[in-house]
Amino acid sequence: MKKYEWLEQETKDEDIHVNLSSYYERIKDDPHWLNKILDNWSSVESYVNTLYVLKFVKRMTNAEIRKYTNHIGFPDLYKRLGWYYNSFDLSECENLFKQELTRLQGILAKYRKDRYCSNPEIAKQYDMTISSKQQLRDATMKRFNVQNIEELFYLLHYLSKENDLTTGEIALLYDCTTDYVADLLKKCHLSESRIEARRKIIRNKRGNYTQATISRKKKSSIESIEQGVTGSNMEVVLRRLIDSLLGTYLDINEYICLVCLSTTSIIPPMEIDIPIIIMNKSNNYCYKYAVELDGEIWHTSDDSEENSDIKKENQIKEIDWKLIRIRLSSESSSKSSKIISIIESAANELCQIIQNDISNENEKWITKSLYI
């Protein structure tokens, strides 16, 4: 039985309303990718169809897919198909993918190897990679269309140093994984520190800061969960996840996203667990959300607490903030082994609500609840 045969059986052909043949062929034209898929799936068609149904029919977020498949790396499968944008519209994903690929191909078209061969500083840096020559051999022949290690080094130097492309952008340009590119850069002594990579994205005014730091923030937050934090500390972890995720749902070139500490200055003397303020840079309009955490894992459950929640909700309505309640069931709170995916799912769902609200400005609501 293939690893994902159970998932293929749950995605029916009648759910596929578009022609996906171009994606089938794209996979079949890459032997390495093809072999990897056939190790886990019954066919290329079932692989693409399943991913399509999960994202564009069932409209699952990355957190939901991780929870549904019990595999933290599952959403990465979308990257090779160009579906990793925060959209549930296939056409929009295709357009964004084509625009980005066209931009990167324009940079590559300007590459001239001769310029690098005559630069003594770059040549000196190349000499450091000689020890890695055997390890780099396979990459030089096919994927990067170069004849030897020297050509590969100059090409990577041009892309990563002169044009400040990130590992993700180089991976997109050559249809490979980010880890693969990062390994090549490391062997060529061209890798960068996390701070340098962050500055590169900000300097070039593309992508967003959150995309460069989200893995680090999520990793440290998840480590906190694994170490057994509960209650108010769990609230801190959720806040950090929301802060790191919002920039992937909203364009930070258009919006300022503020995820605040609990404060008594909004509805004194009561606190809002997680106040969120989103400001549109073009017109300074602010969207204001009060996130409240319900359930034993966050707060004790008694009559006085319930009365306090009702009073707080009324006060939030009076100041025209939108209330989002995250209700953690007793069943979920008892599943300590799955608490990571539960908290991630809550953060993603909340960000999706905010994104939808800002996209549909005419939608009127006061309170929404997430049940996890």
Residue pairs with C-beta under 8 A, 6 or more apart in sequence:
2 8
2 39
2 40
2 41
2 42
3 39
3 40
3 41
4 40
4 41
4 47
4 50
4 69
5 41
5 42
7 50
7 69
8 41
8 42
8 46
8 49
8 50
11 46
11 49
11 50
11 53
11 54
12 53
13 49
15 49
15 52
15 53
15 57
16 49
16 52
16 53
18 52
18 90
20 45
20 48
20 49
20 52
23 48
23 81
24 44
24 45
24 48
26 81
27 33
27 34
27 37
27 44
27 47
27 48
27 80
28 34
28 44
30 175
33 80
34 44
37 44
37 47
38 44
41 47
41 50
48 81
51 77
51 78
51 81
51 83
52 90
54 60
54 65
54 68
55 65
55 78
55 83
55 88
56 88
56 89
56 90
59 88
60 68
61 345
61 348
61 349
61 352
62 75
62 348
63 341
63 344
63 345
63 347
63 348
63 349
64 345
64 348
64 349
65 74
65 75
66 72
66 74
66 75
66 341
66 344
66 345
67 338
67 341
67 342
67 344
67 345
75 84
78 84
79 177
80 175
80 177
82 93
82 94
82 96
82 97
83 90
83 93
83 97
85 92
85 93
85 96
85 97
86 248
86 249
86 355
87 93
87 96
100 169
100 172
101 172
101 173
104 165
104 169
104 172
104 173
105 173
107 159
107 163
107 165
108 159
108 173
111 155
111 158
111 159
113 151
113 154
113 155
116 122
116 123
116 154
116 157
116 158
117 123
117 154
122 154
122 157
125 153
125 157
125 189
125 190
126 150
126 153
126 154
126 157
126 188
128 189
129 136
129 149
129 153
129 187
129 188
129 189
130 149
132 149
132 187
132 188
133 149
135 187
136 149
136 152
136 184
136 187
136 188
137 149
139 152
139 184
140 146
140 147
140 148
140 149
140 151
140 152
141 147
143 174
143 175
143 176
144 152
144 155
144 174
146 152
146 155
152 184
152 188
153 188
153 190
156 170
156 184
156 185
156 188
156 190
157 188
157 190
159 165
159 170
159 173
160 167
160 170
160 185
160 190
160 192
161 190
164 200
164 203
164 204
165 173
166 197
166 200
166 201
166 207
166 212
167 178
167 181
167 182
167 185
168 178
168 211
170 181
171 177
171 178
171 180
171 181
174 181
182 191
185 191
185 192
192 200
194 212
194 213
194 216
197 212
198 209
198 212
198 213
201 207
201 208
201 209
201 211
201 212
202 209
205 253
208 247
208 248
208 251
208 252
208 253
209 247
209 252
210 244
210 245
210 246
210 247
210 248
210 252
211 247
211 248
213 244
214 244
214 245
214 247
214 248
217 240
217 241
217 243
217 244
218 241
218 244
218 344
220 240
221 237
221 240
221 241
221 244
222 340
222 344
224 233
224 236
224 237
225 234
225 237
225 339
225 340
225 343
226 340
229 236
229 237
230 297
231 297
231 298
232 298
234 297
234 298
234 343
235 262
235 273
235 274
235 293
235 298
237 343
238 274
238 293
238 326
238 343
238 346
238 347
239 259
239 261
239 274
241 343
241 344
241 347
242 259
242 274
242 276
242 291
242 347
242 350
242 351
243 257
243 259
245 347
245 348
245 351
246 257
246 259
246 276
246 278
246 351
246 354
247 257
248 351
249 351
249 352
249 354
249 355
250 257
250 278
250 354
250 355
250 358
253 281
254 280
254 281
254 282
255 278
255 279
255 280
255 281
255 358
256 278
256 279
256 281
257 276
257 277
257 278
258 276
258 277
258 278
258 279
259 274
259 275
259 276
260 274
260 275
260 276
260 277
262 271
262 272
262 273
262 274
262 275
263 271
263 272
263 275
264 270
264 271
266 272
266 275
266 290
266 319
266 321
267 312
267 315
267 316
267 319
270 308
270 311
270 312
270 315
272 290
272 291
272 292
272 312
272 316
273 290
273 291
273 292
273 293
273 298
274 290
274 291
274 292
274 293
275 288
275 289
275 290
275 291
276 288
276 289
276 290
276 291
276 354
277 286
277 287
277 288
277 289
278 286
278 287
278 288
278 289
278 354
278 358
279 285
279 286
279 287
280 286
280 287
287 322
287 354
287 357
287 358
288 320
288 321
288 322
289 321
289 322
289 323
289 324
289 354
290 316
290 321
290 322
290 323
290 324
291 324
291 325
291 326
291 350
292 309
292 312
292 313
292 323
292 324
292 325
292 326
293 299
293 325
293 326
293 328
294 309
294 325
294 326
294 327
294 328
295 301
295 326
295 327
295 328
295 329
295 330
295 333
296 328
296 330
296 333
297 328
297 333
298 328
299 305
313 323
313 367
316 323
317 323
317 366
317 367
322 357
322 365
322 366
322 367
322 368
323 366
323 367
323 368
324 350
324 353
324 367
324 368
324 369
324 370
325 367
325 368
325 369
325 370
326 346
326 350
326 369
326 370
326 372
327 369
327 370
327 371
327 372
328 342
328 346
328 372
329 371
329 372
332 338
332 339
332 342
332 372
333 339
335 342
342 372
345 372
346 370
346 372
349 370
349 372
350 370
353 368
353 370
356 363
357 363
357 365
